[in-house]
Amino acid sequence: MEIGIPRETKDQEFRVGLSPSSVRVLKENGHNIFVEQGAGVGAGFTDEDYQNAGAAIVSTPDAAWNRELVVKVKEPLVGEYKFLHKEQILFTYLHLAADRKLTEHLIDCGVSAIAYETVEQSGSNKLPLLTPMSVIAGRLAVQFGARFLERQQGGRGVLLGGVPGVKPGKVVILGGGVVGTEAAKIAVGMGAAVQIIDVNVERLSYLETLFGSRIELLYSNSAHIESAVKDADLLIGAVLVPGRRAPILVPRTLVQQMRPGSVIVDVAVDQGGCIETLHATSHSNPVYLEEGVVHYGVPNMPGAVPWTSTQALNNSTLPYVLQLANLGIEALAKNPALAKGLNVQNHRLVHPAVQEVFPDLVSG
């Protein structure tokens, strides 16, 4: 099969769909890979690295896009819509619940669009292609939050770990899944006072075995959220409902009660976000001030560490890419987990969760 690897066009997105080591595996299995010139440079991979792995370097985006299987990292942007067509399989993060325009175009063009974030292992509810980026985003959430708490960055001037004689900063994490757990690990390591709020009692019990008394674990209800958020120096949104828009847990009225210069980092922003006042930003302009609070809403946080995140992503995606390359769309019939990743096919919106978000786009 011919596989195209275009260069990412999202603001400061330096990850790349396939690493040279992944290209080598695909080449050894008889496939031809076409990598757009410079696609891997931001992640530390030169064109020569790809050529040595067996790829052909192409000089234009359409030469990479015009292939049977296109492997990316982030969703196609408007300028890339023209490259999509019915004969393609597109394999990438899509997050359609937060992007009606892209959903409509994928339906119109007829492409078979498989989303990393909805590939789900049967019986376990595990999301194997979302997990590696969730780990990185959770760790970065605290790293970025600590940075923007600095006074020069517009924050309160709080050191999360505190010092002897001065209490540490307070980190409140909404959601105890992969993102929330990884954020808590970093926050605890920095010496912050940490609270995790989650609706799943079993998950809270698991987190107690992981952290013991080092963090406070609270059941998610409006009273607990209100009490915790008002006192937070750093609030991290880590809510995930696979394929659906994240619920709003923190209304504007609660943000208004936070201390000036506090920081919000919403990792759920690519699914719409769980804080009412937060909207998507970019690596070029990552924050804005609203209600006196610093808001960080970059939807592609792992793009800040592309060398690490590209390889972590490829470790998980490569087996699925190889199945698609070997079998084409028939791979969905062989692999139920991959089949759950299918969002759009033959001009139809087929993923149940996305159908619930856009019921008017579901064909009869």
Protein Blocks (a to p, Z undefined) as FASTA:
>chain_A
ZZdddddfbehiabdfbdfklmmmmmmnopacdddehklmmnopafklmmmnopacdfbf
klmmmpfbdcdfbdcdfklmmmgcfkbccdddfklmlomklmmmmmmnopacddfklgcc
ehklpafklmmmmmmmmmmmmmmmmmmmpmklopnoiafklpehiacdddddehjbfklm
mmmmmmmmnopacddddfblklmmmmmmmnmmmbccddddfklmmmmmmmpmbdcdfbdc
ehiacddfbdfklmmmpcehiacddfklmnnpaafkbccddfklmbcceehiacdfbfbl
mlmmmmlmmmmmmmmmmmmmmmmmmnmmmlmmmmmklmmmpmbgghiafbfklmmmmmml
pcZZ
